[in-house]
Amino acid sequence: MIHPSTELKTINKTIGYGVVAAEFIPEGTIIWTLCDFDRIFTPLELSQLPPHYREIIDKYSYVNSSGETILCWDYGRYMNHSCSANTFTLDEFNYIAIRNIHEGEEITCDYAQLNYSVEELNCSCGQPTCRKIIRNKDVFLYADIWDNAVYKAFANFSHVKQPLLPFVKNKKYLSALQNGVEKIPTTKITYIDRKGLFA
Ligand SMILES: [Zn+2]
């Protein structure tokens, strides 16, 4: 489920739709959480879908580290990639804003965290740090930078409004993170080697 203070907007003709902040969203806010409305497909279920459904799934879903394919039920599925993304995974269930996101600013993630079916995706995000090609294995190259950004953002977690908190499935785990009982996992946890996973 995407943060409620967001809206679906056309970014431009090339990119198409994107998710934009409808008001200021501070660093440390959960931007997306895996909720009960999101659809989860096992590799077997995925393989049994007819081709016209597979096309939709390939475009709008991501694959988690267990090899399940997740299709967001809301317009969270339109979140675009940026090589300077303003959200990253706090854990496998939640994305967190790693900096303040201003009204009208596009909310972005890094597609290297989504385990795409293609080895390489071309990128023209326009950021000075654009990698030009996005690979799933980029998570290993950039994890230190992303992890530090997530650790820093999580320090704000309890000081900012968290409208998605009622929908968070692993609230106890988040409490344990806050209390320091658990450590924030590295952003590398999203990775799965896709070879042999899917028919
Ligand atoms: Zn880029």
Boltz pocket constraint, residues with backbone or C-beta under 6 A from the ligand:
constraints:
  - pocket:
      binder: B
      contacts: [[A, 82], [A, 83], [A, 123], [A, 124], [A, 125], [A, 126], [A, 127], [A, 129], [A, 130], [A, 131], [A, 132]]
      max_distance: 6.0
